[in-house]
Amino acid sequence: MEFLQQSGYSYHDFGSYSTELVDYPDFAQKVGNAVASGEFDRGILICDTGIGMCIAANKIKGIRAALCHDTFTAKRARLHNDANILCLRGENIEVNEAREIVKTYLSTTFEGGRHIPRLNKIKVLETG
């Protein structure tokens, strides 16, 4: 959050605010709903591996959460998939590496073009 603030991004922290165990789907739902409703353009979710957060967030209609392990996947998630939630692992990642992934994700814009029909197909999957 300090990195976001220093980089000039406004944000809202949805928690957790203690060291007690929490259920990651609760936070994926809070952030996912805030992004899907348009309250926020994008979100960032972190758990031990990032996998659970990504699975949970992608259950929310309108969410395209991407688990990114490096700047390459963060850039492609935005360029090609217009990912609106970045999921990160909290374990086995250096702080500077995480910052670079977040920086890349936030500074990359959707390419559009040939990717729009693909995103439309994803939207159809959401409705069954």
Secondary structure, DSSP 8 states (H G I E B T S, - for coil): -HHHHHTT---------SSS---HHHHHHHHHHHHHTTS-S-EEEEESSSHHHHHHHTTSTT--EEE-SSHHHHHHHHHTT--SEEEEESSS--HHHHHHHHHHHHH-----TTHHHHHHHHHHHHH-
